[in-house]
Each structure stands twice: as structure tokens, then as C-alpha cells.
Amino acid sequence: MALPNRVTPLGELVADPARGLVYGNRGCLHDDAGRIRRSHAGKRWIACRLEFKGWKRSALMQPGRFTELFFLDEATAFAAGHRPCALCRHEDYVRFSEIWRRRRSGDRNADAIDARLHEERLVARSRARRLYDVELATPPDGAFVVVGGDPHLVLGGELLRWTPAGYDERRTRPAAGSAMLVTPPSLVAVLRTAWSGAVPLVHPSAT
């Protein structure tokens, strides 16, 4: 039976048997019976490699351990508000931090980055997801917007509808009009640098 540890672009946790290409966590979200009890435990939300130095994973969602999360691709992880892990993706994290500091010179460490991202992904004193009004012509490749009630990946002149197994519908990106931006603004700024890292930015179904 699929575990409820697949992450949507909106940061929600769903159960789906399809496998993602990116791994991560945001603390221990489950109880001793494996039931999801909270959306996050702390401000450190990270995205990792599926494999690192041959480390072997034990059974998922063990009592008292962090909840192992899986994302379709890094675009999905960014949309959900996760940044590269400083351990298994050290080179990515260093480059990410350099890009971040050029935009926000005051945020000089992981705690500051995580605090800023937490403000951008959730409404203050709430678990509600924060979305942003945006002109559809402006988001860079890899960003997500909500169109017709569903999250869509921006890729070139197209909008691709997200599903846990991949992108299954395409529509032309309008030259005018607005939508709700899902990806936090600071991560949109990273995407504008034509970001690529140790994990796939987009799932093969996108191309």
C-alpha cells in the first residue's frame, strides 16, 4: 500500500505508488502508527538525492524518525518550498547559497534561508499555503502556477499539468493574463538563473 509521503507542488502529502526522482524531509510528521499528524516540524525543508554514498535506508516512516518525502522532480520540490540539502547535495547547496546571497545579502546561513522560505510558503500563524498573483508571461521555466484549479509547470511556451506520475496535459502559455504563483518568490529568483543541480529539475514526462 502506498504511503502518504508523496509531495504535491502545493506542499500537500498524498499517497501514490508512482516513484519520484527527489527525496527530502521537513521533520517527523507521522505518529507511531505511520499516520500523518502535521504538515511540518520546523522550518528546515530540504530536497535530497535518492541515493548518497551507498547509504541503506531502513523501513520508511519509523516511529520517532523524520518522515521520508518524495517529489516528482526538483521543480516540484521548489514549488513546495524545499531547498537543496547541504549534506548530500553540498555543491548544489553552496551554489544555491551564493545565488541567494546576491539577492538577499543579509541571509548568510541556512537558518536565515529557511526562515525566509517559511515566511514565503505559509500564511503567518496558519498552515494555509501562500500563493502570489503573477502575470502568466513572467514566471521562468521550472516555476509552478495554478491554472483551472490544478498546479501546472511553466516550461517554455507551455503549461504542463502536474500529477504524481508525471505531466499529462499541455496547454499553450497565454501571452497575457494572470494566475496564482505557487513557487516561493525567492526560489523563483533561483530558477531565473537557469538552475540545474544533482537531481532532475523536471521529470522526463515534461520533455
C-alpha positions as CSV (number, residue, x, y, z in Angstrom):
1,M,0.0,0.0,0.0
2,A,1.3,3.4,-0.9
3,L,2.4,5.7,2.0
4,P,1.2,9.3,2.2
5,N,4.6,10.7,1.6
6,R,4.4,12.0,-2.0
7,V,4.6,15.8,-2.0
8,T,2.5,17.9,-4.4
9,P,3.7,21.3,-5.7
10,L,1.3,22.9,-3.2
11,G,3.2,21.1,-0.4
12,E,0.4,18.6,0.4
13,L,1.2,15.0,1.2
14,V,-0.6,12.3,-0.8
15,A,-0.4,8.5,-1.2
16,D,0.5,7.4,-4.6
17,P,2.5,4.3,-5.9
18,A,4.4,6.3,-8.6
19,R,8.0,7.0,-7.7
20,G,9.6,10.4,-7.7
21,L,13.1,11.5,-8.6
22,V,13.9,13.6,-5.5
23,Y,13.9,12.7,-1.8
24,G,13.7,15.0,1.2
25,N,12.1,15.8,4.6
26,R,10.7,18.5,6.8
27,G,11.0,16.7,10.2
28,C,8.9,14.0,11.8
29,L,5.3,14.4,10.5
30,H,3.9,10.9,11.4
31,D,2.9,9.1,14.6
32,D,4.0,5.7,15.8
33,A,1.3,4.1,13.6
34,G,2.6,5.9,10.5
35,R,-0.3,8.3,10.3
36,I,0.5,11.9,9.1
37,R,-0.3,14.3,12.0
38,R,1.2,17.6,10.9
39,S,2.3,19.3,7.8
40,H,5.8,20.2,9.0
41,A,8.0,20.1,12.1
42,G,10.3,23.1,12.0
43,K,11.4,25.4,9.2
44,R,14.1,23.3,7.6
45,W,12.5,21.8,4.5
46,I,15.2,20.1,2.3
47,A,15.4,18.2,-1.0
48,C,17.9,15.4,-1.4
49,R,19.4,12.8,-3.7
50,L,17.6,9.5,-3.9
51,E,21.0,7.8,-3.3
52,F,24.1,9.0,-1.5
53,K,27.3,7.2,-0.8
54,G,25.6,3.8,-0.8
55,W,23.7,4.6,2.4
56,K,20.9,2.0,3.0
57,R,17.5,3.1,4.1
58,S,15.6,1.2,6.7
59,A,11.8,0.9,6.6
60,L,10.2,4.2,5.9
61,M,8.3,6.3,8.5
62,Q,9.7,4.6,11.6
63,P,8.4,5.9,15.0
64,G,10.3,9.0,16.1
65,R,12.3,9.4,12.9
66,F,11.8,12.1,10.2
67,T,9.2,11.4,7.6
68,E,10.8,10.5,4.3
69,L,9.2,12.5,1.5
70,F,9.4,12.0,-2.3
71,F,8.9,14.6,-5.1
72,L,8.3,14.1,-8.8
73,D,11.3,16.4,-9.6
74,E,13.1,19.4,-8.2
75,A,10.6,21.8,-9.8
76,T,8.0,20.2,-7.6
77,A,10.3,20.3,-4.5
78,F,11.0,24.1,-5.1
79,A,7.2,24.7,-5.6
80,A,6.6,23.0,-2.3
81,G,9.2,25.3,-0.7
82,H,12.2,22.9,-0.2
83,R,15.8,23.9,-0.9
84,P,18.8,21.7,-1.7
85,C,20.3,19.6,1.2
86,A,23.7,20.9,2.5
87,L,24.9,17.3,3.1
88,C,24.0,15.0,0.2
89,R,23.9,17.9,-2.3
90,H,26.7,20.0,-0.9
91,E,27.8,21.6,-4.2
92,D,24.2,22.4,-5.1
93,Y,23.7,24.0,-1.7
94,V,26.9,26.1,-2.0
95,R,25.8,27.4,-5.4
96,F,22.2,27.9,-4.2
97,S,23.5,29.9,-1.2
98,E,25.6,32.1,-3.5
99,I,22.7,32.9,-5.7
100,W,20.5,33.6,-2.7
101,R,23.0,36.0,-1.1
102,R,23.3,38.0,-4.3
103,R,19.6,38.7,-3.9
104,R,19.4,38.8,-0.1
105,S,22.8,39.9,1.3
106,G,21.5,39.7,4.9
107,D,20.6,36.0,4.7
108,R,24.0,34.4,5.3
109,N,23.3,31.0,6.7
110,A,20.9,28.0,6.4
111,D,18.8,29.2,9.4
112,A,18.2,32.6,7.7
113,I,17.4,31.0,4.4
114,D,15.0,28.5,6.0
115,A,13.2,31.3,8.0
116,R,12.7,33.4,4.8
117,L,11.4,30.4,2.9
118,H,9.0,29.6,5.7
119,E,7.6,33.1,5.5
120,E,7.1,32.8,1.8
121,R,5.4,29.3,1.7
122,L,2.9,29.7,4.5
123,V,0.5,32.4,5.6
124,A,1.6,33.8,9.0
125,R,0.3,31.9,12.1
126,S,-1.5,29.5,9.7
127,R,-1.0,26.2,7.9
128,A,-2.5,27.8,4.8
129,R,-0.3,27.8,1.7
130,R,0.7,31.3,0.5
131,L,0.2,31.9,-3.2
132,Y,1.1,35.0,-5.2
133,D,-0.6,36.9,-8.1
134,V,1.5,36.8,-11.2
135,E,1.3,37.7,-14.9
136,L,1.5,34.4,-16.8
137,A,4.1,35.7,-19.1
138,T,6.6,36.3,-16.3
139,P,7.5,33.1,-14.4
140,P,10.7,31.3,-15.5
141,D,10.9,27.7,-16.6
142,G,10.5,25.4,-13.6
143,A,8.1,27.6,-11.7
144,F,4.5,26.4,-10.9
145,V,1.3,28.3,-11.3
146,V,-2.3,27.2,-10.5
147,V,-4.5,27.1,-13.7
148,G,-8.0,25.8,-13.7
149,G,-7.6,24.7,-10.1
150,D,-4.6,22.5,-10.8
151,P,-0.8,23.1,-10.4
152,H,1.0,23.5,-13.8
153,L,4.7,23.6,-14.6
154,V,5.9,26.5,-16.7
155,L,8.2,25.3,-19.4
156,G,8.9,27.4,-22.4
157,G,5.6,28.5,-24.1
158,E,3.7,25.7,-22.4
159,L,1.9,25.0,-19.1
160,L,2.1,21.3,-18.1
161,R,-0.4,19.8,-15.6
162,W,1.2,18.0,-12.7
163,T,0.3,14.5,-11.5
164,P,2.2,12.3,-9.1
165,A,3.3,10.1,-12.0
166,G,4.3,12.9,-14.4
167,Y,3.0,15.7,-16.5
168,D,0.0,14.6,-18.5
169,E,-1.7,17.6,-20.2
170,R,-0.2,20.6,-22.0
171,R,-1.6,23.9,-22.9
172,T,-0.1,27.0,-24.5
173,R,1.0,29.6,-22.0
174,P,-1.1,32.7,-22.6
175,A,0.8,35.8,-23.6
176,A,-1.4,37.8,-21.3
177,G,-3.5,37.1,-18.2
178,S,-2.8,36.3,-14.6
179,A,-2.6,33.2,-12.4
180,M,-1.6,32.3,-8.8
181,L,2.2,31.6,-8.5
182,V,2.9,28.5,-6.3
183,T,6.7,28.5,-6.2
184,P,8.0,30.9,-3.4
185,P,9.4,34.1,-4.9
186,S,13.0,33.5,-3.6
187,L,13.0,30.1,-5.3
188,V,11.6,31.7,-8.5
189,A,14.7,34.0,-8.4
190,V,16.9,30.9,-8.2
191,L,15.1,29.4,-11.2
192,R,15.8,32.6,-13.2
193,T,19.5,31.7,-13.1
194,A,18.7,28.6,-15.3
195,W,19.2,26.4,-12.2
196,S,20.3,22.8,-12.6
197,G,21.6,20.5,-9.9
198,A,22.4,17.0,-8.9
199,V,18.7,16.0,-9.1
200,P,16.5,16.4,-12.2
201,L,14.8,19.8,-12.4
202,V,11.9,18.4,-14.4
203,H,10.6,14.8,-14.9
204,P,11.2,13.2,-18.3
205,S,7.5,13.4,-19.0
206,A,7.9,17.2,-19.3
207,T,10.1,16.9,-22.4
